[in-house]
Amino acid sequence: MSIIKFKGVTKRFSDGTVAFSNLSFEVDEGETILFTGPSGSGKTTVMRLLIGEYIPSQGEILFEEGPLNQIKHNRLHLHRRKIGVVFQDYKLIEELNVWENVALPLFIRGESQAVIEERVTDLLKLVELTDKALMFPRQLSGGESQRISIARALANSPKVIFADEPTGNLDQETGERIIHLLTKINELGTTLLLATHDPLIIKEVGAKKIDLSEFTQEKKEGSKPKKISIEDLVSEKSKNNQKEEKSNQEEEEEKREEGDKKEETKKDEPTEKEKDKESSKSEADSPSEKIIIKQADQQPKNNEKTSKIGSFFSKLLSKKPKKKEKPSKNPYKNNKQPSIEDLLPKDE
């Protein structure tokens, strides 16, 4: 019975990049699958699609015969408990010790203290790190950190383990121990998905391989990549130049049309001389405006008076009053230190 099915899945991101196109495969319960391919071929994307972090652009994903897109958001955490993820960079919490890191998923799930103690003890025995229970991640080696990451991924007894480049940061000997541990977990009945481009792992693990690089681009039968010659480049450049010239000509024509319209509007508007004549006629006709003109003739005289007054006040303001010297409270402030005779009362 298949536990995972990908049916023609395509994942396209918002910037236009395509992780893979038309990906289809099936995974049976207890099976081991190797996802191979270079960096950027979509190995981590498969994991994110499985746990519901990504949604496929096309196609359908089934888990235990049920479509993932029908899982409600408030039930997604229950689905994620069925898939344990082992990360390349471990993702251990630095503030928690080894025991607490492994116990964290069980604590979140609400398990009792007795269940947590029993489960964590069994997992630390499985990864052979019972003596490191009270240590913190910064005190562990790379191989030890990865084994703790595997123990934490197994805490909820998942049906599937997805190991994303589990040996990427490890040396060959430590990497072999991690692969041996993962195959041992698979022998206990857990479905194992390994994403790697390590050739040693690909040779050692005898399992079905899915090369994701074959699905990075849509392939058409009989289609070959077209070679671009120098003549094609020259013709494309000439076409671009012609387009630019056309656009420049259109802009010049638009500017000319705008200039013609402005000239027409200027012709329709009266000149300044005509405006002056009209204004003089209107002033002669209205007696109120004559009074205003007389007042305007008298304004310079008033302006002279106001300017004199303004200069007078400015002179007054410019003269700063002398500061009165306040009597000093201490009569001996400006003098030298008084003698004892000065302090004694004088006879009158």
Residue pairs with C-beta under 8 A, 6 or more apart in sequence:
1 28
1 29
2 26
2 27
2 28
2 29
2 62
2 65
3 27
3 28
3 29
3 63
3 64
3 159
3 160
3 191
4 26
4 27
4 50
4 61
4 62
4 63
4 160
4 191
5 25
5 26
5 27
5 60
5 61
5 62
6 23
6 24
6 25
6 26
6 46
6 59
6 61
7 24
7 59
7 60
7 61
7 62
8 22
8 23
8 24
8 58
8 59
8 60
9 20
9 22
9 23
9 24
9 49
9 56
9 58
9 59
9 60
9 61
10 18
10 20
10 21
10 22
10 23
10 56
10 57
10 58
10 59
11 18
11 19
11 20
11 42
11 45
11 49
11 54
11 56
11 57
12 18
12 19
12 57
12 58
13 19
18 216
18 217
19 41
19 42
19 45
19 216
20 41
20 42
20 45
20 212
20 215
20 216
21 215
21 216
21 217
21 218
22 58
22 59
22 215
22 218
23 42
23 46
23 59
23 212
23 215
24 59
25 33
25 210
27 33
27 160
27 191
27 193
28 191
29 159
29 191
30 186
30 189
30 190
30 191
31 191
31 192
31 207
31 208
32 183
32 186
32 191
32 192
32 193
32 194
32 205
32 207
32 208
33 192
33 193
33 194
33 207
33 208
33 209
33 210
34 194
34 196
34 201
34 202
34 205
34 207
34 208
34 209
34 210
35 43
35 46
35 193
35 194
35 195
35 196
35 210
35 212
36 43
36 196
36 197
36 202
36 209
36 210
36 211
36 212
36 213
37 43
37 197
37 211
37 212
37 213
37 216
38 197
38 213
39 197
41 212
41 213
41 216
42 212
42 215
42 216
43 164
43 165
43 195
43 196
43 197
43 212
44 164
44 195
45 54
46 193
46 195
46 212
47 85
47 162
47 164
47 193
47 195
48 54
49 55
49 56
49 61
49 68
50 61
50 63
50 68
50 83
50 160
50 162
51 79
51 80
51 83
51 85
52 68
52 71
52 76
52 79
52 80
55 69
56 69
60 67
60 69
61 67
61 68
61 69
62 68
63 79
63 82
64 82
64 159
68 79
71 79
81 105
81 109
81 156
81 158
82 156
82 158
82 159
82 160
83 158
83 159
83 160
83 161
83 162
84 152
84 153
84 154
84 155
84 156
84 158
84 160
84 161
84 162
85 153
85 161
85 162
85 163
85 164
86 146
86 149
86 150
86 153
86 161
86 162
86 163
86 164
86 166
86 182
87 149
87 164
88 164
88 165
88 166
88 168
88 169
89 169
90 137
90 145
90 146
90 148
90 149
91 149
92 101
92 137
92 145
92 148
92 149
92 152
93 100
93 101
93 104
93 137
94 136
94 137
94 138
96 104
96 136
96 137
97 133
97 134
97 135
97 136
98 124
98 129
98 132
98 133
98 134
98 135
98 136
98 137
98 140
98 148
99 120
99 124
99 133
99 134
101 137
101 148
101 152
102 120
102 123
102 124
102 148
102 151
102 152
102 155
103 116
103 119
103 120
103 155
104 152
104 155
105 152
105 155
105 156
106 115
106 116
106 119
106 120
106 155
106 156
107 116
109 156
111 119
119 155
120 155
121 130
123 151
123 152
123 154
123 155
124 130
124 132
124 133
124 151
126 151
126 154
126 181
126 185
127 147
127 148
127 150
127 151
127 181
128 147
129 144
129 147
129 148
129 151
132 139
132 140
132 144
132 148
137 145
137 148
140 148
141 174
142 169
142 170
142 174
143 170
143 174
143 177
143 178
146 166
146 167
146 169
146 170
146 174
146 178
147 178
147 181
150 161
150 163
150 166
150 178
150 181
150 182
150 185
153 161
154 161
154 185
154 190
158 190
159 190
159 191
160 190
160 191
160 192
160 193
161 182
161 185
161 186
161 190
161 191
161 192
161 193
162 193
162 195
163 182
163 192
163 193
163 194
163 195
164 195
165 195
165 196
165 197
165 198
166 175
166 178
166 179
166 182
166 194
166 196
167 174
167 175
167 178
167 179
167 196
167 198
167 201
168 196
168 198
170 178
172 200
175 198
175 200
175 201
176 200
176 204
179 201
179 204
179 205
182 192
182 194
183 192
183 205
185 192
186 192
194 201
194 205
194 207
196 202
202 209
270 278
282 289
283 289
283 290
283 293
328 334
332 338
332 342
